[in-house]
Amino acid sequence: MTRPKAVLIGPPGSGKSTVGAALAERLGVALRDTDADTEAAAGKPIGEIFIDDGEEHFRALEHAAVRAALEEHEGVLALGGGAIMSPATQELLAGHTVVYLQVGLSEAVKRVGLASARPLLVMNPRSQLRKLLEERLPIYERLGTITIVTDGREPAELVEELAGKLS
């Protein structure tokens, strides 16, 4: 059975894309991002999927992308920040090496920026990000088989720590 070396989860700004790319390079494997897969399937950016088709449709596309990636991909897999909200997606992650990239609110705001194009952060990004973190935190913590605190740390340092834990 094909299994990703690591599945990265965490809120917006936790470093899934940045750390994922560096970790994949370090391990000599490919990075796959389910947000990119979802956009490719829909033929449009995530923001447009939300506007045109609604969040429910987006989440269905996202779940299908996660399922396919978990079945097909052997490298590093980065999930969209909200993918873990689906109980069906949570079930798919069972038995995988799930890396929770933990980030505090102030650090996430710095990384994401307040003029964000992320659909769930459009109105009052700081307040929305706080709400997302509070809502998702227990799920991230439960699903993560490895937790890495990212606040104030460079991607290279995180990758070295992760590589050590994955070997």
N, C-alpha and C positions, 0 to 999 in steps of 0.2 A: 504494500500500500504506500502510495506517495504521501509524504508528510512534509510540511514546511519545517525548516530548521527552527524558526521562531515566528510567532504571530504577535505583532506589536499592537497593543491597545492603549488608549489614553485619550484625554480630552484634547480639544484644539490647542495647539501651542506646546504640547508635551514633547514633540520631537520625533513623531512617528516617521515622517518623511525624511528628515535630516539624518537621524540616527539609523533609520532603516537602510538608507543608501550606503552609509559608511559601514554598517555592520555587514551588509551583503558583500561589499567590496572586500572587507577583511576576511570573510568566510569563503570568498571566491564563488559566490552564487548570485543569482539574480534577485532583484527587489521587485515585488509585485504589490501594487496599491489598489485596493478594491474601489476606492473613489474613482480612479482612472478607468477601471473596468466598467463601473456603473455609468460613467459619462460616455464611454465608447458604446455601450449597449443602447443607451438612450439617444446617442447622436447629438448630445448637447450638454453644456455644463450643469453641474448640480444645482446651482441657483435657478437656472431656467426650468429644470425638472420640477423643483418646488413650486415655482410660479405657475407653470403651464399645467402640471399634472397633480400637484399636491404632495404633501409629505408621505402619505400612505403609499402612493405609487412609487415614490423614491425608495422607501424602505423595502418594498417588495423587490425592486431591482437590486438593491444593495444586498439583500439576503441571498438572492440568486448568485450574485457576484462572489460573496463569501463562500457559499457552498462549492461553487466551481473551483475557486482558488484553493480551498482546503483539499480538494480531491486531486488537483492537477499540479500544484506548485511545490517544488522541493527547496526553494530558497527561503528568503525572508519575506514575510507577508505583513503589510501594514493595512489595518482596517480603519475605516472612517470612524471618527470619534463616537458617533451614535449607533454604530452597528450592533453594539453589545446590548442595546435596549430591547431587542427582539428576543423573547424567550427561545424561539426556534434557533436563532443564531447562537445563543448561549449554549444550547445543547450541542450544536455542531463543534464548538470549541473544546468540549470534553475530551480529554486524552491528548491534547496538543500542548506543546510548550508555548504558553501564553505569557508574554512579557508586558507587564503593566508599567508604562512610563508615567511616573507620578510627577505632577507639577502643581505648584501653589497658584492661587488666583493671581497675585500680582505679577509673578513671572509669566504666566500664560497670557495675561493682558499685554505685557511688554512684547512677547513673541508674536502674538496674533495681530496686535495693533487695534486701535479703536475704529479705524476706517476699514473694517473688514468686509470682504465680499462673501463671507460665510452666511448662508441663508438664515440660520437660527440665531445669528448674532446681530441682525440688522438694527433692531430697535435697542438702544442703550446696551452696547456690547458688554460693558463691564458687569452690569446687572444680569444680563442674559447668561454670560459665562459663569458667574457665581451660581446661578440657578442650575445650569447644566452640570457643573461640578458637584453640587450637593445631591442632585438627582442620580447621577451616574456613579459617584464614588463607591458606594457599597457593592455595585456590580463589578466595577473594575477590580476592586480589592478581592472579591470572591473568585473571579475568573483568573486572575494573575497567578501563575505558578512561580514566576520570578517578578519581583518588584524592584524597580530602579528609580531612585529619586534623582530628578534631572535639574532641579533648581540650582542655579549658580555654577553649573558644570559644563565643560566643553564636550561636544560630541565625541571627540577622540577618547576622552577619559571614560565616557559611558560605554563606548564600543569595547574598550579593553576589559572593563568590568563584565560586560555581557558575554564577550567571547570566552572569558574564563568560566563563567557559570554554565555556558552551553556545552563546554567540552567534557 
